[in-house]
Amino acid sequence: MDKKIVELAQQAKSVKELRKAAKKNGIELSEKEAQEYFDRANASEELSDDDLEAAAGGFYTSSIAPSGKGFLKKLF
């Protein structure tokens, strides 16, 4: 994604507002493009149940040792 469009999408309150702001900045966006940018820029950071189910295998977590140095620990 273009950094300027992302910035505009994050500030916009609607797809219409995003298209208007983009046009003022010399960027032409179709309704579909504007909707995609707006949705991505304003998406929740939470994973959906489908995303969680699609994740496979174990994961790594960072822990802090008493010495203050971090290390990675594989779980599962």
N, C-alpha and C positions, 0 to 999 in steps of 0.2 A: 504494500500500500504506500502511496505517496504520502510523505510526512505532512505536507500542508493539508491534504484532504482529510487525513486522520484527525488533525488538529481541528479543522472546521467541523468534522462529524461529531467530535466530542463536545463541541460548544453548541451545536445545533440542537434545537428542541424538537425538530421534526425533519422529515425527508425534504419537505418543501423548503424549509429554512436552509437546509444544507445545500440544495441546488442553487438557491438564491445567493448564498455566500460564496459558493464555488464560482458562479458566474461573475461575481464582482471581482474575483481573483483571476479571471481569465481561464477558468477551467469549466469545460462543458461536460456535464454528467447526464446520462439518460436516467429516467425514473428508476430503472432496475439497478443501475450502477450506484446511484445515490442511496437506494434502499439497502444494498449490500454493505456499503461503507458505513452507513448509519447503524445497521444492525451489529456489525463487527465492533465498531467503536464503542457502542453502548451495551455490549453483551455482559452478562453477569460472569464473574470469575469462577463461580461454582460450576462443578462438573455435573452434567445430567446423569441420571441413573444409567442411561445407555452408554455414556462415555465411561462411567466407572466400570460397567460390566465388560466393556471392550478392552480395558487395561488387563494385561496378562502378566503373570510371573510375580516375583518378589519386588521389593523396592529397597532403596538405600536411605538411611537416615543419618544425619550428622549428629554426633554427640560431642560433648565437651569433656575432656579428660580432666582430672583434678589439677594437672599442671597448667590447664588453660589452653592446651593445644587441642584442636579438633581432630577427629578421625572418623572414617566412614565404617559403618557396620551393616553388613548385609542381613536382612531379615528374611526368613523363610528359607 
